[in-house]
Amino acid sequence: MSRGLKWIKCDLHIHTSSSYDHHYKNVDSDDFLVKAWRKEELSLVAITDHFLIDADKIVALQNKAPEITVLPGVELRCDKGASNLHIIIIFPNDNLYDLANSFNVIMRKEKAKASNSNDTIYWDYNDIIEYAKNHDGIITIHAGKKDKGLDRVITNKLPVNIAIKEEFYKNIDIYEMGAIEDLENYNIHVFNTLNKKPMIICSDNHDPRNYQLKDNLWIKATPTFEGLVQAIKEPELRFFIGSKPAKLNLIENNKDKFIDNISITGLSNNNNWFKENISLNSDLVTIIGNKGSGKSALADIIAHAGNTHNNKFSFLSENRFNQKKECLGINYEVKIKWMNGLEESKLLYPVDNTNLFEKVKYLPQQYIEYVCNDLKDGFNTEIERLIFDYLPHEEKLEMDSLQDLMKYLTSNINSYILDNQNKLKELNLNIINLQESISDSRKNTLKSRLSEYNKQLENITKNKPLEVPKPQKSELQENELSNLNADIQRLKDEIEVRKNDMTILTKRFHVLESAIEDIEQTKIKFNRWFDDIKNKLADNNIDEPISAHLNIDISNLLELKDKLKSNIDSIKTEVNTKEIDGHDGTLIIKLQEKHQCLEKIMSTLSDADLNYQKSIQETIKWNEQIEEISSSIIKIQDEQRKLEEDIPEELEKAYKLRKEICLSIYNYYSKIVNLYEEKYSYINESINNLDIISSEKPNVEIDFNLNSTSMATKLFRYINHNIKSIFLGKEQALKKLNNYIENIDMNNFESIYSALSSIEKDLKESSDFDRVFKDKAEFLNELYGLSYIAINYNLKLGDKLLSNLSPGERGLVLLIFYLVLDKDQFPLIIDQPEDNLDNQSIFIKLVPYIIKAKERRQIIIVTHNPNIAVACDSEQIIYSTMDKEKLKIHYSQGSMDMNNISNYIINVLEGTMPAFYKRKNKYDRINI
């Protein structure tokens, strides 16, 4: 029951007492050595004595430490360099005695130079390389600051020396460094142009009593020679020098997030489908097998055991294993054991875990397809969750989702937008009234009325009453009639003045009353607003006392209001009539009395006097008509002047104010955009830090635009499409609208406002302008209120919009987010992520993300593609088989360097051997 590859501590350069220069040759030397290995918790060591392979010594050590793999090796001196370069060969540990004899015959007796002394013996470099290759050896070379190393005996002073080093590179498997700083130097100066090879630091121990590791060497491998060969092909993924690999620390600190073991058993002996106990690797587990062999079954079962909320199972569904008739799941139990020791068990039916705490993230094949085909509700919801996860904890404000957070953060801004839109409504009504007052029809009406009044004035002027000679009568009667006429005129004038006064006072009264009401309502709104603030502070345990008072002294206004009311009432007592108030006012009564006196006197007059008085009254009436018509003419002329001068000026001010309000609304929307960009910056920063080319990176962009569909819906409800205008016909209207807005620069308010103004201006040029609108005011409110502005995000892969991606590419984006951007550390289980992707896309786009993801979480993938298993350097392979006669599924597990596992891979996965060309040397060594 192999868990596959794991990080093991190694030492690949150790000397025993068989070395001529060993410092401690007592009989207990081996015991000291084994004790030191165990203390350092080593799993794999290589015995590299100088110039010999002591088979007896190596076998003795293997017997003393059976839990540690002890590999044979040798350290040789070659002819390269001024002080003889040292090279180490590490061999397989099978046929050890044959190897020792072969080395003694070929290398010691035939190939050695100056072999009379250990101080002088050396070999031809090419002979060393040839012997290593003929015996499947791993070649390591001293480098960096290591004594007798490549960089000490062959310096970089001459170009020829650099060329010699490049020749060495072709044959060397591992570089052994002298110090940790050598690693960085080699990465910068050597491996910047050449493919990386493993770099190690070893003890080079010559005295087991003082066994000290210069640094910890960790290799991710099975502790075998074949495992070491496999690891060499992945120098960056499989070798680590330091206290402990980051993944081991991660597991140690998060044992509750890594699955240790899964067991699946039937509740009775008759339940044969499953009887499995599988220990899982903490890195990448790849489940392979032929079609219908139970690959997805294991993924479903592990996900179910981990309480996945995503129950789009392919195997555990009610269409397959849990069909309603048989419902086989009730007969089987899955037990999951976590690295922290916690064990949990459940039946394979029911499979609804939505009320349980989710401990794994599962992406079944059906789910990936569903999400990628449902951009609105499926894909975006998942992406928003991942974006929300990237926010720092303190910026989430205890909200549960990105949608809730943005709703909270923008609530005040949206209320300010609404306030401005309400101001806009009042302003647009005023603008419409002003526009209508200077319309051609209004001008023509005034012109016509003026012409009519002028005609009336001309006609009345021509028809002045004839003067009647003044008859002889008493002076007393003359004076009395004259005084009465004067009194009547004075009373009329006074009544007119008082009525005008009452009109002015009444208007002031209503303005004052409205102002007082506004102030009172503002106080109420202020108190509510302040109470809301205090409640928000209290809800968040902010106890700092705050106080505020809106102090508006309206006592003078109230006093003035009462005074105006009193004055109005006083005037009413003077000028009201029975028809208005039920009784006549004092001035009206006086006027009536004067008329009665006048009528009384006139009843006593002679016909001549009566005719004279009538002529006087007609003349008075004629003058009044002249004055009335002249006054009307002056009023019309004043109104015409206003139409030409004042109202256009008022309109300009109103247009300017409308633009300011529209700008204010735009700025508030811009603030919302900034909020979104701020929140999305966290995930974009992480994306930018990914070590992949820009064209393959996903990217989240804030989309700030005028949504033509929304704009059309809001505007066209107030337009008559059957009236000739720029918006004649619904389809044509939408095209025309798009023409107006397609070139708008959303970062430039002037660009936006210019387009909106053009729409209004062009509508005004309609031949039947008044009938174009169903509701002109509402149209303008929508046009300049900007409620159709859309603030969303666009997800891209490189420079391609999400909506333009194929389902396979969308799936790739989703997988990228889950693999390297999802901040959850729970196990991630994916069923066949390669579907809808070609091999090149898998290798170039998907593989790097899987490799990145396994650094920080446990990954379990079902696949039938070799690029997933091989290119991702899967730490554990689980091979699924099914006996369809007995209805039994079985799982075998191990690592790729195990012959049976590598054969499974070749037999099952698509492409067979070509998929392994990336590592052909590695697999050639293990005979597959």
ABEGO torsion letter per residue (X at the ends): XBAEBBBBBBBABBBBAABAABABABAAAAAAAAAAAAAAGBABBBBBBBGBBBAAAAAAAAAABAABBBBBBBBBBBABEAAEBBBBBBBBABGAAAAAAAAAAAAAAAABBGAABAAABBBBAAAAAAAAAAAGBBBBBBBEABBGBAAAABBAABAAAAAAAAAAAAABABBBBABAAAAAAAAAAAAAABBBBBBBBBAGBABAABBBBABBBBBBBBBBAAAAAAAAABAAAABBBEABBAAAAAAAABAAABBABBBBBBABAABAABBBBBBBBABBBBBBEBBGAGAAAAAAAAAAAAGBABABBAAABAABAABAAAGAAAABBBBBBBAAGBBBBBBAOBABAAABBBABBBBBAAAAAAAAABAAAAAAAAAAAAAAAABBAAAAGGBABAAAAAAAAAAAAAAAAAAAAAAAAAAAAAAAAAAAAABAAAAAAAAAAAAAAAAAAAAAAAABBBBBBBBBBBAAAAAAAAAAAAAAAAAAAAAAAAAAAAAAAAAAAAAAAAAAAAAAAAAAAAAAAAAAAAAAAAAAGBABBBBBBBBBBAAAAAAAAAAAAAAAAAAAAAABBAAAAGBBBAAAAAAAAAAAAAAAAAAABBAAAAAAAAAAAAAAAAAAAAAAAAAAAAAAAAAAAAAAAAAAAAAAAAAAAAAAAAAAAAAAAAAAAAAAAAAAAAAAAAAAABBBBAAABBBBBBBBBBBAAAAAAAAAAABBAABBBAABEAAAAAAAAAAAAAABBAABAAAAAAAAAAAAAAAAABABAAAABABAAAAAAAAAAGAABBBBBBBBBEABBAAABBAAAAAAAAAAAAAAABABABBBBBBGAABGBBAAAAAAAAAAAAAAAAAABBBBBBBABAAAAAAAGBABBBBBBBBAAAGBBBBBBEBAABAAAAAAAAAABBGEAAAAAAAAAAAAAAGX
